[in-house]
């Protein structure tokens, strides 16, 4: 049974959106918790959480802009070229 590669590409893009959003939030939140424990404060986690959310949002917007700036026809041509190379290898 042959699977549709477009489905896998779509799942990969959705995963990249999630990773691009969540990683900065987690890193900044953990850094904020570390700073709060080190300095005995209670606001760094909240501040850095929002900074991470802003960074994640900019990552997602850049990724989306890169996808949508590429015309659909050139994406199809690139996918066909890539599929052709994969067929030659495998």
Number of C-alpha atoms within 10 A of each C-alpha: 3 4 7 8 11 10 10 11 11 11 12 12 15 12 12 14 18 13 15 20 21 16 15 22 22 15 13 22 22 16 16 21 18 14 17 16 13 9 9 9 12 13 13 19 20 15 13 22 22 15 16 21 19 15 19 21 18 14 17 18 15 13 16 13 11 10 13 11 9 10 9 11 9 10 13 11 11 12 14 12 12 12 13 11 11 10 9 8 7 5
